[in-house]
Protein backbone atom coordinates (compact mmCIF):
# COMPACT_ATOMS: atom_id res chain seq x y z
CA UNK A 1 0.00 0.00 0.00
CA UNK A 2 2.77 2.42 0.95
CA UNK A 3 4.61 1.75 -2.34
CA UNK A 4 1.43 2.46 -4.33
CA UNK A 5 0.92 5.79 -2.53
CA UNK A 6 4.55 6.81 -3.14
CA UNK A 7 4.33 5.79 -6.79
CA UNK A 8 1.07 7.70 -7.26
CA UNK A 9 2.63 10.75 -5.61
CA UNK A 10 5.68 10.56 -7.86
CA UNK A 11 3.49 10.26 -10.97
CA UNK A 12 1.38 13.23 -9.84
CA UNK A 13 4.52 15.35 -9.24
CA UNK A 14 5.91 14.38 -12.64
CA UNK A 15 2.63 15.32 -14.33
CA UNK A 16 2.61 18.65 -12.50
CA UNK A 17 6.18 19.43 -13.53
CA UNK A 18 5.61 18.45 -17.16
CA UNK A 19 2.34 20.31 -17.52
CA UNK A 20 2.86 23.49 -15.53
CA UNK A 21 6.55 24.15 -15.45
CA UNK A 22 7.74 23.44 -18.95
CA UNK A 23 9.06 26.45 -20.87
CA UNK A 24 6.91 27.93 -23.58
CA UNK A 25 7.97 27.11 -27.14
CA UNK A 26 10.45 29.51 -28.67
CA UNK A 27 10.90 30.22 -32.34
CA UNK A 28 14.42 29.61 -33.68
CA UNK A 29 16.59 32.69 -33.23
CA UNK A 30 14.26 34.26 -30.66
CA UNK A 31 15.51 34.60 -27.09
CA UNK A 32 13.27 33.38 -24.30
CA UNK A 33 15.11 35.55 -21.78
CA UNK A 34 13.40 38.67 -20.44
CA UNK A 35 14.41 41.93 -22.04
CA UNK A 36 17.71 42.99 -20.60
CA UNK A 37 18.74 46.46 -19.57
CA UNK A 38 21.44 48.24 -21.55
CA UNK A 39 24.86 48.45 -19.93
CA UNK A 40 25.67 51.71 -21.69
CA UNK A 41 25.88 54.61 -19.20
CA UNK A 42 23.03 57.08 -19.52
CA UNK A 43 23.72 60.77 -20.01
CA UNK A 44 21.55 61.95 -17.14
CA UNK A 45 22.54 61.52 -13.51
CA UNK A 46 20.38 59.48 -11.13
CA UNK A 47 17.44 61.49 -9.86
CA UNK A 48 16.74 59.23 -6.85
CA UNK A 49 18.62 56.87 -4.54
CA UNK A 50 16.84 53.84 -6.03
CA UNK A 51 17.70 54.90 -9.59
CA UNK A 52 21.38 55.27 -8.61
CA UNK A 53 21.35 51.78 -7.06
CA UNK A 54 19.65 50.26 -10.11
CA UNK A 55 22.11 51.89 -12.53
CA UNK A 56 25.02 50.73 -10.39
CA UNK A 57 23.75 47.11 -10.40
CA UNK A 58 23.21 47.12 -14.18
CA UNK A 59 26.69 48.44 -14.92
CA UNK A 60 28.41 46.40 -12.23
CA UNK A 61 27.03 43.01 -13.31
CA UNK A 62 26.79 43.37 -17.13
CA UNK A 63 29.81 41.81 -18.85
CA UNK A 64 30.89 40.94 -22.36
CA UNK A 65 33.75 38.76 -23.51
CA UNK A 66 35.00 41.72 -25.58
CA UNK A 67 35.41 43.93 -22.50
CA UNK A 68 39.03 44.95 -22.11
CA UNK A 69 39.36 43.14 -18.78
CA UNK A 70 37.43 41.56 -15.95
CA UNK A 71 37.53 44.94 -14.21
CA UNK A 72 35.78 46.90 -17.00
CA UNK A 73 32.92 47.34 -14.52
CA UNK A 74 35.04 49.96 -12.70
CA UNK A 75 34.70 52.27 -15.70
CA UNK A 76 31.05 51.36 -16.34
CA UNK A 77 29.92 52.23 -12.80
CA UNK A 78 31.96 55.46 -12.64
CA UNK A 79 29.05 57.80 -13.54
CA UNK A 80 27.00 56.33 -10.66
CA UNK A 81 29.52 56.37 -7.79
CA UNK A 82 31.14 59.03 -5.64
CA UNK A 83 34.84 59.86 -5.89
CA UNK A 84 35.41 57.92 -2.65
CA UNK A 85 33.73 54.77 -3.99
CA UNK A 86 35.56 55.12 -7.31
CA UNK A 87 38.88 55.28 -5.41
CA UNK A 88 37.98 52.00 -3.63
CA UNK A 89 36.96 50.43 -6.96
CA UNK A 90 40.29 51.50 -8.52
CA UNK A 91 42.19 49.76 -5.72
CA UNK A 92 40.76 46.39 -6.80
CA UNK A 93 40.94 46.98 -10.57
CA UNK A 94 43.90 44.68 -11.19
CA UNK A 95 42.89 42.06 -8.68
CA UNK A 96 39.28 41.41 -9.67
CA UNK A 97 38.48 38.43 -11.77
CA UNK A 98 35.01 37.72 -10.38
CA UNK A 99 34.46 34.98 -12.89
CA UNK A 100 37.36 33.11 -14.46
CA UNK A 101 38.03 35.83 -17.03
CA UNK A 102 40.04 33.76 -19.49
CA UNK A 103 37.33 31.10 -19.55
CA UNK A 104 34.66 33.82 -19.91
CA UNK A 105 36.52 35.21 -22.95
CA UNK A 106 37.31 31.81 -24.49
CA UNK A 107 33.64 30.78 -24.21
CA UNK A 108 32.56 34.15 -25.68
CA UNK A 109 30.24 34.84 -22.76
CA UNK A 110 27.93 37.80 -22.38
CA UNK A 111 26.06 38.70 -19.18
CA UNK A 112 22.96 40.87 -19.22
CA UNK A 113 21.00 42.24 -16.29
CA UNK A 114 17.21 42.06 -16.03
CA UNK A 115 14.48 42.44 -13.43
CA UNK A 116 16.38 45.17 -11.57
CA UNK A 117 14.61 46.44 -8.46
CA UNK A 118 15.72 48.76 -5.68
CA UNK A 119 14.01 49.75 -2.46
CA UNK A 120 14.71 51.88 0.56
CA UNK A 121 13.40 49.79 3.46
CA UNK A 122 11.31 51.81 5.92
CA UNK A 123 13.56 50.67 8.78
CA UNK A 124 16.78 51.67 6.96
CA UNK A 125 18.79 54.44 8.58
CA UNK A 126 19.04 57.54 6.48
CA UNK A 127 18.70 61.24 5.96
CA UNK A 128 17.46 63.25 2.98
CA UNK A 129 21.07 63.21 1.70
CA UNK A 130 22.18 59.63 2.52
CA UNK A 131 20.25 56.37 2.64
CA UNK A 132 20.74 52.61 2.53
CA UNK A 133 19.24 51.01 -0.59
CA UNK A 134 18.67 47.31 -1.26
CA UNK A 135 19.04 46.39 -4.95
CA UNK A 136 18.54 43.08 -6.70
CA UNK A 137 18.58 41.75 -10.24
CA UNK A 138 18.68 38.64 -12.36
CA UNK A 139 21.90 38.09 -14.30
CA UNK A 140 21.65 36.03 -17.49
CA UNK A 141 24.93 34.70 -18.89
CA UNK A 142 25.09 33.13 -22.33
CA UNK A 143 28.23 31.39 -23.59
CA UNK A 144 29.03 29.24 -26.59
CA UNK A 145 28.65 26.22 -24.30
CA UNK A 146 25.33 27.15 -22.67
CA UNK A 147 23.59 29.62 -20.44
CA UNK A 148 23.07 30.29 -16.75
CA UNK A 149 20.93 32.49 -14.54
CA UNK A 150 21.86 33.89 -11.15
CA UNK A 151 20.31 36.31 -8.72
CA UNK A 152 22.38 39.25 -7.51
CA UNK A 153 21.75 41.54 -4.54
CA UNK A 154 23.56 44.33 -2.72
CA UNK A 155 23.06 46.83 0.06
CA UNK A 156 24.39 50.24 -0.94
CA UNK A 157 24.80 53.59 0.76
CA UNK A 158 23.57 56.21 -1.70
CA UNK A 159 24.26 59.92 -1.14
CA UNK A 160 23.15 63.17 -2.73
CA UNK A 161 25.98 64.71 -4.78
CA UNK A 162 26.64 68.48 -4.87
CA UNK A 163 24.81 68.68 -8.23
CA UNK A 164 21.67 67.23 -6.62
CA UNK A 165 21.96 63.80 -8.26
CA UNK A 166 22.44 60.59 -6.29
CA UNK A 167 25.51 58.37 -6.31
CA UNK A 168 26.61 55.14 -4.64
CA UNK A 169 29.04 55.98 -1.84
CA UNK A 170 29.63 52.51 -0.40
CA UNK A 171 28.72 48.88 -0.84
CA UNK A 172 27.77 47.53 2.57
CA UNK A 173 26.93 44.00 1.44
Sine and cosine of phi, psi and omega as CSV:
sin_phi,cos_phi,sin_psi,cos_psi,sin_omega,cos_omega
0.00,0.00,-0.71,0.70,-0.03,-1.00
-0.89,0.46,-0.64,0.77,0.02,-1.00
-0.89,0.45,-0.64,0.77,0.01,-1.00
-0.91,0.42,-0.66,0.75,0.01,-1.00
-0.91,0.42,-0.70,0.72,0.02,-1.00
-0.90,0.44,-0.66,0.75,0.02,-1.00
-0.90,0.43,-0.68,0.73,0.03,-1.00
-0.89,0.45,-0.65,0.76,0.04,-1.00
-0.90,0.44,-0.67,0.74,0.02,-1.00
-0.90,0.44,-0.67,0.75,0.03,-1.00
-0.90,0.43,-0.66,0.75,0.02,-1.00
-0.89,0.45,-0.67,0.74,0.02,-1.00
-0.90,0.43,-0.67,0.75,0.02,-1.00
-0.88,0.47,-0.68,0.73,0.02,-1.00
-0.90,0.44,-0.64,0.77,0.02,-1.00
-0.90,0.44,-0.72,0.69,0.00,-1.00
-0.88,0.47,-0.72,0.69,-0.05,-1.00
-0.94,0.35,-0.53,0.85,-0.05,-1.00
-1.00,0.03,-0.62,0.78,-0.13,-0.99
-0.97,-0.24,-0.29,0.96,-0.12,-0.99
-0.91,-0.42,0.05,1.00,-0.01,-1.00
-0.97,0.25,0.56,-0.83,-0.01,-1.00
-0.93,0.36,0.48,-0.88,0.03,-1.00
-0.94,0.33,0.48,-0.88,-0.02,-1.00
-0.89,0.45,0.57,-0.82,-0.02,-1.00
-0.84,-0.55,0.70,-0.72,0.05,-1.00
-0.94,0.33,0.54,-0.84,0.04,-1.00
-0.82,0.57,0.70,-0.71,0.03,-1.00
0.99,0.12,-0.01,1.00,0.00,-1.00
-0.94,-0.33,0.79,-0.61,-0.03,-1.00
-0.97,0.23,0.64,-0.77,0.07,-1.00
-0.99,-0.10,0.03,1.00,0.03,-1.00
-0.97,0.23,0.48,-0.88,0.08,-1.00
-0.90,0.44,0.40,-0.92,0.01,-1.00
-0.84,0.54,0.74,-0.67,-0.02,-1.00
-1.00,-0.07,0.32,-0.95,0.00,-1.00
-1.00,-0.06,0.63,-0.78,-0.01,-1.00
-0.90,0.43,0.60,-0.80,0.05,-1.00
-1.00,-0.10,0.12,0.99,0.05,-1.00
-0.98,0.17,0.78,-0.63,0.03,-1.00
-0.84,0.54,0.63,-0.78,0.03,-1.00
-1.00,0.08,0.36,-0.93,-0.04,-1.00
-0.98,0.19,-0.39,0.92,-0.05,-1.00
-0.99,-0.14,0.63,-0.77,0.02,-1.00
-0.94,0.33,0.31,-0.95,-0.02,-1.00
-0.92,0.39,0.76,-0.65,-0.04,-1.00
-1.00,-0.02,-0.15,0.99,-0.01,-1.00
-0.54,-0.84,0.32,-0.95,0.05,-1.00
-0.87,0.49,-0.63,0.78,-0.01,-1.00
-0.93,0.36,-0.60,0.80,0.05,-1.00
-0.90,0.43,-0.65,0.76,0.04,-1.00
-0.88,0.47,-0.68,0.73,0.00,-1.00
-0.91,0.42,-0.66,0.75,0.01,-1.00
-0.90,0.43,-0.71,0.70,0.02,-1.00
-0.89,0.46,-0.65,0.76,0.04,-1.00
-0.87,0.50,-0.74,0.67,-0.02,-1.00
-0.87,0.49,-0.71,0.71,0.00,-1.00
-0.85,0.52,-0.74,0.67,-0.10,-1.00
-0.99,0.17,-0.38,0.93,0.05,-1.00
-0.97,0.24,-0.65,0.76,-0.13,-0.99
-0.99,-0.12,-0.29,0.96,0.04,-1.00
-0.96,0.30,0.72,-0.70,0.00,-1.00
-0.59,-0.80,0.43,-0.90,0.06,-1.00
-0.62,-0.78,0.61,-0.79,-0.03,-1.00
-0.86,0.50,-0.33,0.94,0.02,-1.00
-1.00,0.00,0.02,1.00,0.12,-0.99
-0.85,0.52,0.49,-0.87,-0.04,-1.00
-0.90,0.43,-0.46,0.89,-0.01,-1.00
-0.28,-0.96,0.12,-0.99,0.05,-1.00
-0.91,0.40,-0.37,0.93,-0.04,-1.00
-0.99,-0.11,0.31,0.95,0.02,-1.00
-0.87,0.49,-0.37,0.93,0.03,-1.00
-0.86,0.51,-0.50,0.87,-0.02,-1.00
-0.85,0.53,-0.67,0.74,0.02,-1.00
-0.96,0.27,-0.60,0.80,-0.02,-1.00
-0.91,0.41,-0.60,0.80,-0.04,-1.00
-0.99,0.10,-0.18,0.98,-0.10,-1.00
-0.77,0.64,-0.69,0.72,-0.01,-1.00
-0.91,0.41,-0.20,0.98,-0.13,-0.99
-0.92,-0.40,0.11,0.99,-0.01,-1.00
-0.82,-0.57,0.38,-0.93,0.06,-1.00
-0.96,0.27,0.19,-0.98,0.07,-1.00
-0.87,0.49,-0.63,0.78,0.00,-1.00
-0.89,0.45,-0.70,0.71,0.01,-1.00
-0.92,0.38,-0.62,0.78,0.03,-1.00
-0.88,0.47,-0.64,0.77,0.04,-1.00
-0.88,0.47,-0.65,0.76,0.05,-1.00
-0.92,0.40,-0.66,0.75,0.04,-1.00
-0.88,0.48,-0.67,0.74,0.00,-1.00
-0.88,0.47,-0.55,0.84,-0.01,-1.00
-0.91,0.42,-0.42,0.91,-0.02,-1.00
-0.97,-0.26,0.06,1.00,-0.07,-1.00
-0.79,0.62,-0.75,0.66,-0.08,-1.00
-0.99,0.10,-0.17,0.99,-0.04,-1.00
-0.96,-0.29,0.05,1.00,-0.06,-1.00
-0.99,-0.15,0.85,-0.53,0.13,-0.99
-0.92,-0.39,-0.48,0.88,-0.01,-1.00
0.85,0.53,-1.00,0.06,0.14,-0.99
-1.00,-0.03,0.19,-0.98,0.09,-1.00
-0.95,0.32,0.98,-0.18,-0.18,-0.98
-0.87,0.50,-0.69,0.72,-0.03,-1.00
-0.89,0.45,-0.62,0.78,0.06,-1.00
-0.92,0.39,-0.64,0.77,0.03,-1.00
-0.86,0.51,-0.69,0.73,0.00,-1.00
-0.94,0.33,-0.74,0.67,-0.02,-1.00
-0.86,0.51,-0.58,0.81,0.00,-1.00
-1.00,0.04,0.08,1.00,0.02,-1.00
0.77,0.64,0.81,0.59,-0.05,-1.00
-0.99,0.12,0.40,-0.92,0.01,-1.00
-0.54,-0.84,0.85,-0.52,0.02,-1.00
-0.96,-0.28,0.74,-0.68,0.08,-1.00
-0.86,-0.51,0.39,-0.92,-0.06,-1.00
-0.90,-0.43,0.75,-0.66,0.00,-1.00
-0.69,-0.72,0.16,-0.99,0.08,-1.00
0.80,0.60,0.68,0.73,-0.02,-1.00
-0.97,0.24,0.74,-0.67,0.03,-1.00
-0.59,-0.81,0.66,-0.75,0.03,-1.00
-0.73,-0.68,0.54,-0.84,-0.01,-1.00
-0.53,-0.85,0.56,-0.83,0.15,-0.99
-0.98,-0.19,0.96,-0.29,-0.02,-1.00
-0.89,0.45,0.60,-0.80,-0.03,-1.00
-0.86,0.51,-0.49,0.87,-0.02,-1.00
-1.00,0.06,-0.05,1.00,-0.04,-1.00
-0.94,0.35,0.69,-0.73,0.09,-1.00
-0.92,0.38,0.54,-0.84,0.03,-1.00
0.06,-1.00,0.17,-0.99,0.06,-1.00
-0.73,-0.69,0.06,-1.00,0.08,-1.00
-0.88,0.48,-0.33,0.94,-0.05,-1.00
-0.95,-0.32,-0.09,1.00,0.00,-1.00
-0.42,-0.91,0.74,-0.67,-0.06,-1.00
-0.46,-0.89,0.49,-0.87,0.11,-0.99
-1.00,0.09,0.71,-0.71,-0.01,-1.00
-0.79,-0.61,0.73,-0.68,0.13,-0.99
-1.00,-0.10,0.75,-0.66,0.00,-1.00
-0.74,-0.67,0.63,-0.78,0.03,-1.00
-0.64,-0.77,0.32,-0.95,0.00,-1.00
-0.29,-0.96,0.22,-0.98,0.13,-0.99
-0.94,-0.33,0.78,-0.63,-0.02,-1.00
-0.95,-0.31,0.86,-0.51,0.02,-1.00
-0.97,-0.25,0.83,-0.56,0.02,-1.00
-0.88,-0.47,0.82,-0.58,0.06,-1.00
-0.90,-0.43,0.73,-0.69,0.02,-1.00
-0.75,-0.67,0.18,-0.98,0.03,-1.00
-0.87,0.48,-0.45,0.90,-0.03,-1.00
-1.00,-0.09,0.04,1.00,0.00,-1.00
0.52,-0.85,-0.27,-0.96,-0.06,-1.00
-0.63,-0.78,0.37,-0.93,0.07,-1.00
-0.56,-0.83,0.33,-0.94,0.03,-1.00
-0.75,-0.66,0.70,-0.72,0.09,-1.00
-0.65,-0.76,0.39,-0.92,0.04,-1.00
-0.97,-0.23,0.69,-0.72,-0.01,-1.00
-0.86,-0.52,0.57,-0.83,0.03,-1.00
-0.51,-0.86,0.45,-0.89,0.04,-1.00
-0.43,-0.90,0.44,-0.90,0.17,-0.99
-0.93,-0.38,0.84,-0.54,-0.09,-1.00
-0.85,-0.52,0.53,-0.85,0.20,-0.98
-0.99,-0.12,0.87,-0.50,-0.02,-1.00
-0.92,-0.40,0.74,-0.68,-0.04,-1.00
-0.84,-0.54,0.39,-0.92,0.09,-1.00
-0.99,0.14,0.80,-0.59,0.02,-1.00
-0.99,0.15,0.27,-0.96,0.02,-1.00
-0.82,0.57,-0.48,0.88,0.01,-1.00
-0.99,0.13,0.05,1.00,0.03,-1.00
1.00,-0.04,-0.20,0.98,0.04,-1.00
-0.98,0.18,0.10,-0.99,0.00,-1.00
-0.91,-0.42,0.61,-0.79,-0.02,-1.00
-0.65,-0.76,0.48,-0.88,0.06,-1.00
-0.96,0.27,0.80,-0.60,-0.02,-1.00
-0.96,-0.29,-0.31,0.95,0.00,-1.00
-0.22,-0.97,0.53,-0.85,0.14,-0.99
-0.96,-0.26,0.92,-0.39,-0.05,-1.00
-0.99,0.14,-0.65,0.76,0.01,-1.00
-0.54,-0.84,0.00,0.00,0.00,0.00
